[in-house]
Amino acid sequence: MNRLLKSITLAIILLFAMDLVAANNCITLTLEQSVISSDPEKYNPDHKGRRSMPIICTIDLTSGTVQTTLTSEIISYEIWNSDGTALVAQYIDEPDFVGSLCDVSGFYQLRFITESYQYIGYIELPGK
């Protein structure tokens, strides 16, 4: 009986540890909707006097996926420097974008581009 109890306890601890590791490989950020502008330095939030609903984004570094509450299809994933004046990288493929986040460190601006809007959020990456 004592051995069975120890085995069950060990299994629960291992399951909890695996969930903890998985949680550490996810990054959650809030995106803000902005009108797409031809001037890359012009930040134009689409508030029109009201607060827009925050768009929650979870990036899973393990599975290479991006989960958002967006209803529009993302055309491209962009990584910009922190003040949004220089494009660092642009990806069409979601797994390539997520994989690249594992290779860099620092503070960046992420932009998800759709047909009508860009969604902007900020992220600090620890690197490898």
Phi and psi in degrees as GROMACS dihedral restraints (atoms count N, CA, C in turn):
[ dihedral_restraints ]
;  ai    aj    ak    al  type     phi  dphi    fc
    3     4     5     6     1   -63.5    20    10
    4     5     6     7     1   -38.8    20    10
    6     7     8     9     1   -66.0    20    10
    7     8     9    10     1   -40.9    20    10
    9    10    11    12     1   -63.6    20    10
   10    11    12    13     1   -43.3    20    10
   12    13    14    15     1   -62.4    20    10
   13    14    15    16     1   -41.4    20    10
   15    16    17    18     1   -64.6    20    10
   16    17    18    19     1   -39.8    20    10
   18    19    20    21     1   -65.3    20    10
   19    20    21    22     1   -42.6    20    10
   21    22    23    24     1   -65.4    20    10
   22    23    24    25     1   -43.3    20    10
   24    25    26    27     1   -61.1    20    10
   25    26    27    28     1   -44.0    20    10
   27    28    29    30     1   -62.8    20    10
   28    29    30    31     1   -41.3    20    10
   30    31    32    33     1   -63.4    20    10
   31    32    33    34     1   -41.4    20    10
   33    34    35    36     1   -65.1    20    10
   34    35    36    37     1   -42.9    20    10
   36    37    38    39     1   -61.8    20    10
   37    38    39    40     1   -43.4    20    10
   39    40    41    42     1   -64.8    20    10
   40    41    42    43     1   -41.0    20    10
   42    43    44    45     1   -63.3    20    10
   43    44    45    46     1   -42.5    20    10
   45    46    47    48     1   -63.1    20    10
   46    47    48    49     1   -41.6    20    10
   48    49    50    51     1   -63.8    20    10
   49    50    51    52     1   -39.4    20    10
   51    52    53    54     1   -66.3    20    10
   52    53    54    55     1   -38.4    20    10
   54    55    56    57     1   -65.3    20    10
   55    56    57    58     1   -38.0    20    10
   57    58    59    60     1   -65.2    20    10
   58    59    60    61     1   -42.9    20    10
   60    61    62    63     1   -63.8    20    10
   61    62    63    64     1   -42.8    20    10
   63    64    65    66     1   -62.4    20    10
   64    65    66    67     1   -39.6    20    10
   66    67    68    69     1   -65.6    20    10
   67    68    69    70     1   -32.6    20    10
   69    70    71    72     1   -71.9    20    10
   70    71    72    73     1   -16.2    20    10
   72    73    74    75     1   -96.9    20    10
   73    74    75    76     1    12.8    20    10
   75    76    77    78     1  -116.0    20    10
   76    77    78    79     1   140.4    20    10
   78    79    80    81     1  -119.4    20    10
   79    80    81    82     1   129.5    20    10
   81    82    83    84     1  -113.5    20    10
   82    83    84    85     1   131.8    20    10
   84    85    86    87     1  -141.1    20    10
   85    86    87    88     1   161.7    20    10
   87    88    89    90     1  -104.0    20    10
   88    89    90    91     1   131.9    20    10
   90    91    92    93     1  -104.6    20    10
   91    92    93    94     1   148.5    20    10
   93    94    95    96     1  -117.6    20    10
   94    95    96    97     1   132.7    20    10
   96    97    98    99     1   -74.3    20    10
   97    98    99   100     1   137.4    20    10
   99   100   101   102     1  -143.1    20    10
  100   101   102   103     1   144.5    20    10
  102   103   104   105     1   -68.7    20    10
  103   104   105   106     1   139.2    20    10
  105   106   107   108     1   -71.6    20    10
  106   107   108   109     1   128.8    20    10
  108   109   110   111     1  -119.0    20    10
  109   110   111   112     1   147.6    20    10
  111   112   113   114     1   -73.0    20    10
  112   113   114   115     1   -17.6    20    10
  114   115   116   117     1   -92.8    20    10
  115   116   117   118     1   108.0    20    10
  117   118   119   120     1   -64.8    20    10
  118   119   120   121     1   -16.4    20    10
  120   121   122   123     1   -92.6    20    10
  121   122   123   124     1    -6.7    20    10
  123   124   125   126     1   -89.7    20    10
  124   125   126   127     1   115.3    20    10
  126   127   128   129     1   -97.6    20    10
  127   128   129   130     1   116.9    20    10
  129   130   131   132     1  -126.4    20    10
  130   131   132   133     1    82.7    20    10
  132   133   134   135     1   -61.6    20    10
  133   134   135   136     1   144.6    20    10
  135   136   137   138     1   -96.6    20    10
  136   137   138   139     1    57.4    20    10
  138   139   140   141     1   -89.0    20    10
  139   140   141   142     1   -38.4    20    10
  141   142   143   144     1    50.1    20    10
  142   143   144   145     1    46.5    20    10
  144   145   146   147     1    82.4    20    10
  145   146   147   148     1     3.6    20    10
  147   148   149   150     1  -135.0    20    10
  148   149   150   151     1   158.8    20    10
  150   151   152   153     1   -82.5    20    10
  151   152   153   154     1   132.8    20    10
  153   154   155   156     1   -85.1    20    10
  154   155   156   157     1   157.9    20    10
  156   157   158   159     1   -67.5    20    10
  157   158   159   160     1   133.5    20    10
  159   160   161   162     1   -67.3    20    10
  160   161   162   163     1   145.1    20    10
  162   163   164   165     1  -108.5    20    10
  163   164   165   166     1   116.7    20    10
  165   166   167   168     1   -87.7    20    10
  166   167   168   169     1   135.4    20    10
  168   169   170   171     1  -130.1    20    10
  169   170   171   172     1   131.2    20    10
  171   172   173   174     1  -119.7    20    10
  172   173   174   175     1   123.9    20    10
  174   175   176   177     1  -106.9    20    10
  175   176   177   178     1   118.9    20    10
  177   178   179   180     1   -98.0    20    10
  178   179   180   181     1   106.8    20    10
  180   181   182   183     1   -69.8    20    10
  181   182   183   184     1   -25.9    20    10
  183   184   185   186     1   -74.1    20    10
  184   185   186   187     1   -47.9    20    10
  186   187   188   189     1   -90.1    20    10
  187   188   189   190     1    -9.9    20    10
  189   190   191   192     1    73.0    20    10
  190   191   192   193     1    34.4    20    10
  192   193   194   195     1  -123.4    20    10
  193   194   195   196     1   157.5    20    10
  195   196   197   198     1  -121.1    20    10
  196   197   198   199     1   124.8    20    10
  198   199   200   201     1  -113.8    20    10
  199   200   201   202     1   125.1    20    10
  201   202   203   204     1  -134.6    20    10
  202   203   204   205     1   170.7    20    10
  204   205   206   207     1   -95.4    20    10
  205   206   207   208     1    13.5    20    10
  207   208   209   210     1   -68.7    20    10
  208   209   210   211     1   144.0    20    10
  210   211   212   213     1   -99.7    20    10
  211   212   213   214     1   -14.3    20    10
  213   214   215   216     1   -92.5    20    10
  214   215   216   217     1   152.0    20    10
  216   217   218   219     1   -75.7    20    10
  217   218   219   220     1   134.1    20    10
  219   220   221   222     1   -79.3    20    10
  220   221   222   223     1   124.1    20    10
  222   223   224   225     1   -85.2    20    10
  223   224   225   226     1   -41.7    20    10
  225   226   227   228     1  -149.4    20    10
  226   227   228   229     1   154.9    20    10
  228   229   230   231     1  -113.3    20    10
  229   230   231   232     1   125.5    20    10
  231   232   233   234     1  -124.0    20    10
  232   233   234   235     1   143.5    20    10
  234   235   236   237     1  -114.9    20    10
  235   236   237   238     1   122.3    20    10
  237   238   239   240     1  -116.9    20    10
  238   239   240   241     1   161.5    20    10
  240   241   242   243     1   -64.2    20    10
  241   242   243   244     1   169.0    20    10
  243   244   245   246     1   -61.6    20    10
  244   245   246   247     1   -29.8    20    10
  246   247   248   249     1   -95.3    20    10
  247   248   249   250     1     4.4    20    10
  249   250   251   252     1    74.1    20    10
  250   251   252   253     1    23.9    20    10
  252   253   254   255     1  -102.0    20    10
  253   254   255   256     1   -13.0    20    10
  255   256   257   258     1  -139.0    20    10
  256   257   258   259     1   125.2    20    10
  258   259   260   261     1   -74.2    20    10
  259   260   261   262     1   123.5    20    10
  261   262   263   264     1   -89.4    20    10
  262   263   264   265     1   -45.7    20    10
  264   265   266   267     1  -158.8    20    10
  265   266   267   268     1   152.7    20    10
  267   268   269   270     1  -135.4    20    10
  268   269   270   271     1   135.9    20    10
  270   271   272   273     1  -133.3    20    10
  271   272   273   274     1   144.5    20    10
  273   274   275   276     1   -98.5    20    10
  274   275   276   277     1   -29.4    20    10
  276   277   278   279     1   -93.6    20    10
  277   278   279   280     1   123.0    20    10
  279   280   281   282     1   -58.6    20    10
  280   281   282   283     1   -48.1    20    10
  282   283   284   285     1   -62.4    20    10
  283   284   285   286     1   -34.7    20    10
  285   286   287   288     1   -65.1    20    10
  286   287   288   289     1   -41.4    20    10
  288   289   290   291     1   -60.9    20    10
  289   290   291   292     1   -50.9    20    10
  291   292   293   294     1   -63.6    20    10
  292   293   294   295     1   -40.9    20    10
  294   295   296   297     1   -61.0    20    10
  295   296   297   298     1   -35.7    20    10
  297   298   299   300     1   -68.1    20    10
  298   299   300   301     1   -27.8    20    10
  300   301   302   303     1   -66.3    20    10
  301   302   303   304     1   -24.8    20    10
  303   304   305   306     1   -74.7    20    10
  304   305   306   307     1   -19.0    20    10
  306   307   308   309     1   -96.9    20    10
  307   308   309   310     1    -7.2    20    10
  309   310   311   312     1  -120.3    20    10
  310   311   312   313     1   159.6    20    10
  312   313   314   315     1  -132.5    20    10
  313   314   315   316     1   154.5    20    10
  315   316   317   318     1   124.0    20    10
  316   317   318   319     1  -173.6    20    10
  318   319   320   321     1  -102.3    20    10
  319   320   321   322     1   126.2    20    10
  321   322   323   324     1  -134.0    20    10
  322   323   324   325     1   160.8    20    10
  324   325   326   327     1  -104.1    20    10
  325   326   327   328     1   130.1    20    10
  327   328   329   330     1  -105.7    20    10
  328   329   330   331     1   139.4    20    10
  330   331   332   333     1  -128.7    20    10
  331   332   333   334     1   127.9    20    10
  333   334   335   336     1  -106.8    20    10
  334   335   336   337     1   118.8    20    10
  336   337   338   339     1   -99.3    20    10
  337   338   339   340     1   129.9    20    10
  339   340   341   342     1  -118.3    20    10
  340   341   342   343     1  -175.5    20    10
  342   343   344   345     1   -58.3    20    10
  343   344   345   346     1   -41.7    20    10
  345   346   347   348     1  -110.6    20    10
  346   347   348   349     1   -25.3    20    10
  348   349   350   351     1  -135.5    20    10
  349   350   351   352     1   164.8    20    10
  351   352   353   354     1  -117.1    20    10
  352   353   354   355     1   145.7    20    10
  354   355   356   357     1  -117.1    20    10
  355   356   357   358     1   123.3    20    10
  357   358   359   360     1  -116.6    20    10
  358   359   360   361     1   133.9    20    10
  360   361   362   363     1  -145.4    20    10
  361   362   363   364     1   166.4    20    10
  363   364   365   366     1  -120.2    20    10
  364   365   366   367     1   145.4    20    10
  366   367   368   369     1  -144.9    20    10
  367   368   369   370     1   142.3    20    10
  369   370   371   372     1  -112.6    20    10
  370   371   372   373     1   122.7    20    10
  372   373   374   375     1  -108.4    20    10
  373   374   375   376     1   131.9    20    10
  375   376   377   378     1   -80.2    20    10
  376   377   378   379     1   -17.2    20    10
  378   379   380   381     1    79.5    20    10
  379   380   381   382     1  -167.2    20    10
